[in-house]
Amino acid sequence: IIDNIPGGRLHNGGRIAFGPDKMLYITTGEIFNADLAQDLSSLAGKILRITPEGAVPPDNPFKDSPVYSYGHRNPQGLAWHPETGELFSSEHGPSGEFLRFGNDEINVIKKGGNYGWPEVIGIGRKKPYIDPLILWEKTTPPSGMTFYTGDRLSHLKEDLFVAILRSECIIRIKLKKVGDNFSILKMERWFENKYGRIRDIVQGPDGFLYFLTNNRDGRGKPRPGDDRIYRIVQHQDKIYSLKFNFPFFSYLYCFACLYLCFSYSDRSSPNFFRWAFSSSMISLNNSSAFSTSLNIFI
């Protein structure tokens, strides 16, 4: 349905996804020829938009062209915000070109927008180029991503999840729309260095999140059974109750237990923040013995 996309050994982009407008979006890399990203006659270094049959939609920003945005180095992921419908894309920064490294990005894609490569690297604050919403100065780099919209993990609703390759984790990003822009409320790293390189993350029809490892791509360290698809499900709470009947030492035990909870908990776990918050629940029961109860949720 579309042809003449330049290809190379690396920097091919390669993500395809249907948007909420029923159009097909395609990311393409600049195949280590940076000038192609700014060349509107080339399909390299672009995000393309076509109909499911391969035609150019009449409302595309450039007449008779599938180009939707340009100035991209190697865009990797596509996801649409569930409320606003705005398109987000993840992108790899330079790996030695112009003696620069890192500067991996999350961009909010505007129709007809120029994202700067190679004229601008990272945040340039230079018109007409559009700066990234999120920039990692150190090499990360991001791959596939999705907004969570289900009900099975309701505390994650509308959060953006990004699969990370070299840093070997999933990044959860909580966003808020403020005026015409998005602000970042929180970022968490899950499963860091636990499963290796992670290529993609999606929401399944069952309402859970699934992610795919990519340790056999020539850059990872394959483990037995790689590569794998993992499912993220809701953790079931188990409640342990400890009672102390010594007025003074009960306080010491409570705070000592809390200290251990925070010090030795796995901060890469998706349940850490909820678990740690629950772990701080202390109830003081007024009784003749003035006993103290500590409830730990894990």
LOLUM-903397 format. One record per residue (C-alpha): x negated, y, z negated; residue in one letter; residue number from 1. Coordinates in steps of 0.001 Angstrom, whole numbers, plus 500000, padded with zeros to 6 digits. Layout:
N
<px X, py Y, pz Z, residu a, num NUM>
...
//
This chain:
298
<px 500000, py 500000, pz 500000, residu i, num 1>
<px 496945, py 502288, pz 499793, residu i, num 2>
<px 493499, py 501980, pz 501315, residu d, num 3>
<px 490220, py 503856, pz 501802, residu n, num 4>
<px 489471, py 504199, pz 498086, residu i, num 5>
<px 485662, py 504297, pz 497865, residu p, num 6>
<px 484215, py 501406, pz 495888, residu g, num 7>
<px 480901, py 500579, pz 494289, residu g, num 8>
<px 479272, py 498226, pz 491807, residu r, num 9>
<px 480277, py 500542, pz 488924, residu l, num 10>
<px 482520, py 503564, pz 488317, residu h, num 11>
<px 485569, py 502236, pz 490105, residu n, num 12>
<px 488228, py 503373, pz 487630, residu g, num 13>
<px 490738, py 500665, pz 488450, residu g, num 14>
<px 493696, py 501292, pz 486135, residu r, num 15>
<px 497154, py 501118, pz 487742, residu i, num 16>
<px 500455, py 501810, pz 485978, residu a, num 17>
<px 504000, py 502860, pz 486773, residu f, num 18>
<px 504995, py 506130, pz 485141, residu g, num 19>
<px 508393, py 507100, pz 483721, residu p, num 20>
<px 509109, py 508712, pz 487117, residu d, num 21>
<px 508848, py 505214, pz 488728, residu k, num 22>
<px 505768, py 506294, pz 490687, residu m, num 23>
<px 502542, py 504283, pz 490763, residu l, num 24>
<px 499455, py 505961, pz 489248, residu y, num 25>
<px 495922, py 504776, pz 490096, residu i, num 26>
<px 492617, py 505828, pz 488527, residu t, num 27>
<px 489518, py 505893, pz 490745, residu t, num 28>
<px 485881, py 506476, pz 489835, residu g, num 29>
<px 483294, py 508493, pz 491737, residu e, num 30>
<px 481035, py 505436, pz 492267, residu i, num 31>
<px 477965, py 507383, pz 491033, residu f, num 32>
<px 478473, py 510013, pz 493746, residu n, num 33>
<px 479480, py 512905, pz 491496, residu a, num 34>
<px 480289, py 515351, pz 494306, residu d, num 35>
<px 483174, py 513151, pz 495461, residu l, num 36>
<px 485108, py 514008, pz 492285, residu a, num 37>
<px 485514, py 517622, pz 493486, residu q, num 38>
<px 486174, py 516688, pz 497131, residu d, num 39>
<px 489935, py 516665, pz 497747, residu l, num 40>
<px 489434, py 514820, pz 501042, residu s, num 41>
<px 488052, py 511816, pz 499113, residu s, num 42>
<px 490083, py 509466, pz 496922, residu l, num 43>
<px 487119, py 508920, pz 494560, residu a, num 44>
<px 487036, py 510486, pz 491099, residu g, num 45>
<px 490789, py 511040, pz 491057, residu k, num 46>
<px 494107, py 510005, pz 489576, residu i, num 47>
<px 496380, py 509093, pz 492474, residu l, num 48>
<px 500184, py 509064, pz 492586, residu r, num 49>
<px 502174, py 507178, pz 495210, residu i, num 50>
<px 505588, py 505564, pz 495624, residu t, num 51>
<px 505888, py 501788, pz 495024, residu p, num 52>
<px 505825, py 501402, pz 498819, residu e, num 53>
<px 502632, py 503443, pz 499206, residu g, num 54>
<px 504059, py 506725, pz 500504, residu a, num 55>
<px 502970, py 510146, pz 499246, residu v, num 56>
<px 505732, py 511650, pz 497062, residu p, num 57>
<px 506921, py 515034, pz 498369, residu p, num 58>
<px 506338, py 516677, pz 494971, residu d, num 59>
<px 502645, py 515745, pz 494790, residu n, num 60>
<px 500445, py 518810, pz 494181, residu p, num 61>
<px 498500, py 518565, pz 497456, residu f, num 62>
<px 500412, py 518251, pz 500715, residu k, num 63>
<px 500317, py 514787, pz 502293, residu d, num 64>
<px 497775, py 513632, pz 499707, residu s, num 65>
<px 498074, py 510943, pz 497013, residu p, num 66>
<px 495750, py 513006, pz 494758, residu v, num 67>
<px 497488, py 513994, pz 491515, residu y, num 68>
<px 494426, py 515257, pz 489565, residu s, num 69>
<px 490714, py 515421, pz 490328, residu y, num 70>
<px 487304, py 516167, pz 488869, residu g, num 71>
<px 487163, py 512774, pz 487114, residu h, num 72>
<px 484021, py 510710, pz 486595, residu r, num 73>
<px 485449, py 507297, pz 485686, residu n, num 74>
<px 489016, py 507416, pz 484317, residu p, num 75>
<px 489915, py 504191, pz 482539, residu q, num 76>
<px 493295, py 504297, pz 480790, residu g, num 77>
<px 496768, py 505690, pz 481459, residu l, num 78>
<px 499584, py 506238, pz 478948, residu a, num 79>
<px 502655, py 508480, pz 478816, residu w, num 80>
<px 503758, py 510225, pz 475645, residu h, num 81>
<px 507105, py 508667, pz 474622, residu p, num 82>
<px 508758, py 512002, pz 473764, residu e, num 83>
<px 507309, py 514545, pz 476189, residu t, num 84>
<px 506530, py 512200, pz 479094, residu g, num 85>
<px 503088, py 513784, pz 479499, residu e, num 86>
<px 500358, py 511657, pz 481027, residu l, num 87>
<px 497227, py 510882, pz 478983, residu f, num 88>
<px 494043, py 509388, pz 480423, residu s, num 89>
<px 490817, py 508070, pz 478882, residu s, num 90>
<px 487540, py 508719, pz 480688, residu e, num 91>
<px 483890, py 507744, pz 480450, residu h, num 92>
<px 481308, py 510493, pz 480167, residu g, num 93>
<px 477821, py 510432, pz 481719, residu p, num 94>
<px 475406, py 507563, pz 481125, residu s, num 95>
<px 472234, py 509376, pz 482144, residu g, num 96>
<px 473317, py 511577, pz 485046, residu e, num 97>
<px 471901, py 515092, pz 484715, residu f, num 98>
<px 470066, py 513734, pz 481625, residu l, num 99>
<px 473346, py 513712, pz 479710, residu r, num 100>
<px 474973, py 510913, pz 477719, residu f, num 101>
<px 478218, py 510386, pz 475798, residu g, num 102>
<px 480960, py 513001, pz 476130, residu n, num 103>
<px 483717, py 510401, pz 476488, residu d, num 104>
<px 487192, py 511913, pz 476701, residu e, num 105>
<px 490919, py 511682, pz 476225, residu i, num 106>
<px 492660, py 514071, pz 478627, residu n, num 107>
<px 496216, py 515311, pz 478994, residu v, num 108>
<px 496727, py 515190, pz 482748, residu i, num 109>
<px 498304, py 518181, pz 484470, residu k, num 110>
<px 499681, py 518024, pz 487988, residu k, num 111>
<px 496971, py 519292, pz 490338, residu g, num 112>
<px 494521, py 519755, pz 487435, residu g, num 113>
<px 490749, py 519842, pz 487885, residu n, num 114>
<px 488937, py 518094, pz 484993, residu y, num 115>
<px 485540, py 519463, pz 485855, residu g, num 116>
<px 483179, py 516617, pz 486688, residu w, num 117>
<px 480373, py 517235, pz 487556, residu p, num 118>
<px 480624, py 521021, pz 487188, residu e, num 119>
<px 481546, py 520756, pz 483503, residu v, num 120>
<px 480499, py 518029, pz 481052, residu i, num 121>
<px 482580, py 517791, pz 477881, residu g, num 122>
<px 484203, py 520997, pz 476653, residu i, num 123>
<px 483163, py 523862, pz 478924, residu g, num 124>
<px 485850, py 526486, pz 478263, residu r, num 125>
<px 485401, py 527451, pz 481888, residu k, num 126>
<px 488292, py 528155, pz 484231, residu k, num 127>
<px 489776, py 526604, pz 486307, residu p, num 128>
<px 488575, py 523375, pz 484682, residu y, num 129>
<px 490719, py 521649, pz 482052, residu i, num 130>
<px 488973, py 520646, pz 478832, residu d, num 131>
<px 489651, py 517291, pz 477137, residu p, num 132>
<px 492018, py 516932, pz 474201, residu l, num 133>
<px 489507, py 514641, pz 472444, residu i, num 134>
<px 485759, py 514478, pz 473035, residu l, num 135>
<px 483335, py 511945, pz 471587, residu w, num 136>
<px 479848, py 513407, pz 471947, residu e, num 137>
<px 478238, py 510030, pz 471223, residu k, num 138>
<px 478826, py 507184, pz 473667, residu t, num 139>
<px 482068, py 505442, pz 472697, residu t, num 140>
<px 483522, py 504738, pz 475470, residu p, num 141>
<px 487331, py 504404, pz 475751, residu p, num 142>
<px 489162, py 502000, pz 478042, residu s, num 143>
<px 492864, py 501047, pz 478234, residu g, num 144>
<px 495394, py 502697, pz 475939, residu m, num 145>
<px 499066, py 502805, pz 475027, residu t, num 146>
<px 501558, py 504733, pz 472931, residu f, num 147>
<px 503423, py 502523, pz 470485, residu y, num 148>
<px 507212, py 502849, pz 470869, residu t, num 149>
<px 508558, py 499722, pz 469171, residu g, num 150>
<px 510317, py 499057, pz 465874, residu d, num 151>
<px 508359, py 496033, pz 464618, residu r, num 152>
<px 505505, py 498303, pz 463473, residu l, num 153>
<px 507631, py 501349, pz 462733, residu s, num 154>
<px 504913, py 503160, pz 460727, residu h, num 155>
<px 502862, py 503341, pz 463956, residu l, num 156>
<px 505595, py 504804, pz 466144, residu k, num 157>
<px 504397, py 507314, pz 468775, residu e, num 158>
<px 500748, py 506811, pz 467801, residu d, num 159>
<px 498201, py 506452, pz 470605, residu l, num 160>
<px 496045, py 503299, pz 470570, residu f, num 161>
<px 492806, py 503249, pz 472563, residu v, num 162>
<px 490708, py 500177, pz 473355, residu a, num 163>
<px 486999, py 500891, pz 472861, residu i, num 164>
<px 484161, py 499096, pz 474622, residu l, num 165>
<px 480638, py 499853, pz 473353, residu r, num 166>
<px 481764, py 500903, pz 469864, residu s, num 167>
<px 483814, py 497665, pz 469678, residu e, num 168>
<px 487023, py 498773, pz 468017, residu c, num 169>
<px 490534, py 500107, pz 468499, residu i, num 170>
<px 491129, py 503765, pz 467720, residu i, num 171>
<px 494521, py 504827, pz 466407, residu r, num 172>
<px 495345, py 508500, pz 467030, residu i, num 173>
<px 498253, py 510313, pz 465402, residu k, num 174>
<px 499302, py 513355, pz 467433, residu l, num 175>
<px 501656, py 516289, pz 467041, residu k, num 176>
<px 502890, py 518631, pz 469753, residu k, num 177>
<px 502407, py 522253, pz 468710, residu v, num 178>
<px 503685, py 524700, pz 471301, residu g, num 179>
<px 502153, py 523772, pz 474639, residu d, num 180>
<px 499307, py 521767, pz 473111, residu n, num 181>
<px 498706, py 518645, pz 471042, residu f, num 182>
<px 496934, py 518626, pz 467694, residu s, num 183>
<px 495186, py 515603, pz 466184, residu i, num 184>
<px 496539, py 514702, pz 462740, residu l, num 185>
<px 494540, py 511543, pz 462081, residu k, num 186>
<px 492146, py 509102, pz 463720, residu m, num 187>
<px 491348, py 505604, pz 462457, residu e, num 188>
<px 489014, py 502869, pz 463691, residu r, num 189>
<px 490355, py 499326, pz 463474, residu w, num 190>
<px 488456, py 496007, pz 463693, residu f, num 191>
<px 485095, py 497757, pz 464139, residu e, num 192>
<px 482403, py 495280, pz 465303, residu n, num 193>
<px 484747, py 492381, pz 464561, residu k, num 194>
<px 485893, py 491174, pz 467996, residu y, num 195>
<px 483341, py 492767, pz 470321, residu g, num 196>
<px 484148, py 494931, pz 473326, residu r, num 197>
<px 487861, py 495661, pz 473702, residu i, num 198>
<px 489089, py 496359, pz 477218, residu r, num 199>
<px 492808, py 496984, pz 476911, residu d, num 200>
<px 495703, py 497295, pz 474471, residu i, num 201>
<px 499413, py 497102, pz 475307, residu v, num 202>
<px 502766, py 496807, pz 473591, residu q, num 203>
<px 504457, py 493483, pz 474224, residu g, num 204>
<px 508185, py 492892, pz 474806, residu p, num 205>
<px 508341, py 491468, pz 471261, residu d, num 206>
<px 507436, py 494897, pz 469832, residu g, num 207>
<px 503932, py 493942, pz 468683, residu f, num 208>
<px 500576, py 495200, pz 469960, residu l, num 209>
<px 498259, py 492990, pz 472009, residu y, num 210>
<px 494620, py 493643, pz 472835, residu f, num 211>
<px 492115, py 492004, pz 475175, residu l, num 212>
<px 488404, py 491493, pz 474521, residu t, num 213>
<px 485800, py 491917, pz 477265, residu n, num 214>
<px 482615, py 490258, pz 476028, residu n, num 215>
<px 481819, py 488396, pz 479258, residu r, num 216>
<px 481458, py 491455, pz 481488, residu d, num 217>
<px 477666, py 491366, pz 481411, residu g, num 218>
<px 477391, py 494011, pz 478690, residu r, num 219>
<px 478846, py 492208, pz 475707, residu g, num 220>
<px 477707, py 489316, pz 473538, residu k, num 221>
<px 480100, py 486422, pz 474210, residu p, num 222>
<px 481326, py 484453, pz 471222, residu r, num 223>
<px 482775, py 480947, pz 471288, residu p, num 224>
<px 486148, py 481039, pz 473011, residu g, num 225>
<px 485714, py 484510, pz 474529, residu d, num 226>
<px 487436, py 486237, pz 476026, residu d, num 227>
<px 490667, py 486372, pz 474006, residu r, num 228>
<px 494016, py 488101, pz 473677, residu i, num 229>
<px 494932, py 489068, pz 470097, residu y, num 230>
<px 498280, py 490100, pz 468652, residu r, num 231>
<px 498687, py 492702, pz 465882, residu i, num 232>
<px 501645, py 491949, pz 463600, residu v, num 233>
<px 503059, py 493408, pz 460400, residu q, num 234>
<px 501153, py 492339, pz 457296, residu h, num 235>
<px 503337, py 490713, pz 454646, residu q, num 236>
<px 502920, py 492277, pz 451205, residu d, num 237>
<px 501935, py 490067, pz 448292, residu k, num 238>
<px 502343, py 491599, pz 444853, residu i, num 239>
<px 500046, py 490729, pz 441978, residu y, num 240>
<px 500847, py 492065, pz 438516, residu s, num 241>
<px 498261, py 492454, pz 435780, residu l, num 242>
<px 499317, py 493422, pz 432253, residu k, num 243>
<px 497088, py 494837, pz 429554, residu f, num 244>
<px 498330, py 495289, pz 425987, residu n, num 245>
<px 495478, py 497366, pz 424626, residu f, num 246>
<px 496314, py 501075, pz 424456, residu p, num 247>
<px 492861, py 502462, pz 425268, residu f, num 248>
<px 491300, py 499707, pz 427333, residu f, num 249>
<px 494397, py 499438, pz 429537, residu s, num 250>
<px 493522, py 502787, pz 431089, residu y, num 251>
<px 489918, py 501713, pz 431638, residu l, num 252>
<px 490976, py 498471, pz 433305, residu y, num 253>
<px 493440, py 500276, pz 435581, residu c, num 254>
<px 490938, py 502795, pz 436831, residu f, num 255>
<px 488217, py 500154, pz 437125, residu a, num 256>
<px 490528, py 498006, pz 439273, residu c, num 257>
<px 491433, py 500981, pz 441456, residu l, num 258>
<px 487762, py 501795, pz 441934, residu y, num 259>
<px 487081, py 498228, pz 443061, residu l, num 260>
<px 490081, py 498298, pz 445397, residu c, num 261>
<px 488803, py 501394, pz 447190, residu f, num 262>
<px 485132, py 500405, pz 447105, residu s, num 263>
<px 485444, py 496903, pz 448506, residu y, num 264>
<px 488487, py 497151, pz 450772, residu s, num 265>
<px 488025, py 496711, pz 454498, residu d, num 266>
<px 488437, py 500187, pz 455975, residu r, num 267>
<px 488504, py 498771, pz 459499, residu s, num 268>
<px 491713, py 496920, pz 458653, residu s, num 269>
<px 494939, py 498353, pz 460092, residu p, num 270>
<px 496516, py 497794, pz 456673, residu n, num 271>
<px 493863, py 499655, pz 454688, residu f, num 272>
<px 495564, py 503028, pz 454297, residu f, num 273>
<px 498942, py 501575, pz 453442, residu r, num 274>
<px 497324, py 499027, pz 451137, residu w, num 275>
<px 495088, py 501551, pz 449405, residu a, num 276>
<px 498003, py 503910, pz 448856, residu f, num 277>
<px 500059, py 501087, pz 447358, residu s, num 278>
<px 497105, py 500080, pz 445235, residu s, num 279>
<px 497223, py 503415, pz 443446, residu s, num 280>
<px 500689, py 502709, pz 442049, residu m, num 281>
<px 500328, py 502559, pz 438250, residu i, num 282>
<px 503305, py 502368, pz 435965, residu s, num 283>
<px 503040, py 503188, pz 432241, residu l, num 284>
<px 505657, py 501383, pz 430211, residu n, num 285>
<px 506569, py 502925, pz 426854, residu n, num 286>
<px 506860, py 500064, pz 424438, residu s, num 287>
<px 505845, py 499227, pz 420906, residu s, num 288>
<px 502534, py 497854, pz 422198, residu a, num 289>
<px 502207, py 500717, pz 424731, residu f, num 290>
<px 501305, py 498202, pz 427444, residu s, num 291>
<px 500157, py 499249, pz 430918, residu t, num 292>
<px 500996, py 497468, pz 434178, residu s, num 293>
<px 499005, py 497619, pz 437398, residu l, num 294>
<px 500657, py 496397, pz 440604, residu n, num 295>
<px 498324, py 495653, pz 443520, residu i, num 296>
<px 499831, py 495229, pz 446998, residu f, num 297>
<px 497658, py 493356, pz 449490, residu i, num 298>
//
